[in-house]
Amino acid sequence: MWTATTVAHVVPFVGGAFALTLLAPILAPVSLVLLVHAWAIPELYAARGAKAVRPRDPRRDTSGEAERVAMGLLGDLLDHRARELQARTGVAVERGRLGVWVLGQAGALLVRPGGRRVNCYCVKVPDVSLPPSDRVAHLLLALRTDEAGFATVANLSFSGARRRVRRRLAPVAREALDVAAAEARASR
């Protein structure tokens, strides 16, 4: 449905651009503006989806006791490889029935089997006083409890090509998305 909605947004701009160019070639600059709009719509959705796994805010003190304890608890939930990845990137990777999940403090990315498509979900832990690793741990526990329910309750903010989301991610989160895509390809 997401792809159909995106197509419904993009096709009128592309069709209008070609129609204007055929009717009056002098309107080619206007056609280019329409094509830019057609390109920008999926890019804006991808940017919104990428915000789900924003890395730790460097302005917040993540060296404090609360974050250290939260990282320890989150580390207990993850295997060794995922723990190291989470320490480097601030996001956790978890394999599920629906695909491979990349969990950040404001949501999750679901890399579908095959590794080419990504669904981005925005979901927040309501307590703003929690350290970032604690937020990720809450989302991980919710995901493990009911994966299908998690995907149903969370707000779908983007569904599309992994490359679109990857370009919009912070460099540290790209590594986690690449690891998830490799796992998703291997699970096929």
N, C-alpha and C positions, 0 to 999 in steps of 0.2 A: 504494500500500500504506500510505503514511503516513496519508493521509486516512481509509482504512478503519480503521486502528488507532485514530486519534483518535475516530472515530465510535463504535467499540466501547467506548471509555472514557467517552464523554459520554452516549450514548443511555440506558444504564441509570440514570444520575442523573436525567435529564430524565423518563424513563418513571416512575421511582420517585416523583418529585415530583408528577406528575399523578395517579398512582394513589393516593398518600396523601391528596391533596386531595379526590379523588372519594370515597374510602372514609370519610374523617373530616375534614370541613372544619376541625376544631379543630387538625389537624396541619399547617395552612398554614405556620406558622413553620419547621417541620422541612423542609417542601417548599422553602421559600426557601433554606435551608442547602444542600439538594441541588442546587438551581439554581446557587448560587454555586460549588459544587464543579465543576459541569459547565462553567461559564464559566472557572474558574481553570485547569483542566487545559491547554487550548491556550495560555493566556497564559503559563504556566510553561515550556512547551516553547519558545514564542517568545522568552522571556527567555534561555533557555539558548542558543538559536541566535544571538541578537544578541551574545552574548559573543565570538563568533568574530571580530568586527571591532572589538574594543575599540581605542580610540585610544591614542596614546602615553601612557605614564604620566607625568604632570607631575612626579612626585617623582624620576624618573630624569633624569639630565643628558643631554639630547638635543642640547646645543650642543657637545659634545665632538668631538674630531677623528675618532673612529671613526664617529659618527653622520653627520658632515658628509661623509665619504668614502662611507659607505653610501648616503646620499641622492643623491650624485653618480652612483654606479653604478646605482642604481635609476632615476634620471632618464634615464640613457643607454638604458634599456630601454623607456621610455615616450615617447609623442609629447608635443608641447608642452602641449596641453590637459590630458592626464592627469597630466603632471608638475606643473602648477600645482595641480590638484585634490589630488594626493598631498601636496604641500607644505602645503596648508591643512588637510587632514583627517587625514592620516596613513595613509590607505588608498588603494589603487590600483584603478582601474577598467580592465577588459580585456574586449574583445569576443571571444567564442569561438564554436565551432560549437553548443554547447548553450544559449547565451544570453549574457548580460553578467555578468561576474564582478566582485565587489567583494572585494578581497584585503586582509585585515588581518594583524596579526602573529600571530594565533592561529587563523586559518582563513579561510574565504571564504563569501560569499553568492553564489548563482547566481540571478540574476533571469531567469526563463524568458521566452521570446518572448511579447510582449504586455504584459509588465511587471506582471502582477497576482500571480503566484505567485513565491515565493522558496524556494530550498532552502539551508539553512545547513549548512556543513560545518566540523567542528572538525578541524584538523590543525596540529601544532606542529613547528617546527624544533627538533630536540633540543638544540642548543647554546644554553644560557641566557646565555652571555656575548656573544652577537651583539647589535648595536644593532637597534632596531625596524625601520628601513628595510632592513637586511640580511635580516631575517626575511621581510619582504614580498617582497624580490627573490628569495629562495629559492623561495617559493611561486609567484611569477610564472613563474620558469623551469621549475618542475615542471609548472605548468599548460600552458605553451606546448609542452613536450616531449610530453605525453600527456594531453590534456584528459579523455578518457573514463577513463583510468587514474586520474587525479587524483580524479575524482568517485567512482570505485569504491573507492579505498583510503581516502579521508578518511571520517571518521565523520559520518553524516547526523544532525544534532541537531534539525532542525526542517524541515518542509516545509509551507507554507501561505501564507496571505494576506500580501502585502507590508505592509499596514497594521499587522498584529500585530507584525511585526519592527520596523517603523519606530518605533513608540511606545517600544520598549525600547532603541533605539540612543542612544548619546551624540549630542548635537546636531551635533557636527562630522561624525559619520559619516552622519547623515541626508542631508546634502547629496550625498555620494557615492552613496547608495542612490537618491536622486531622479534623479541624472544617469544611473545605470545603468538605471533604469526608463524614462526618456525614450528612451534608446538601444534598449532592448528593444522598446518600442512602435514605434519607427521601423523596426526590422528586420523587423517582421511583414509 
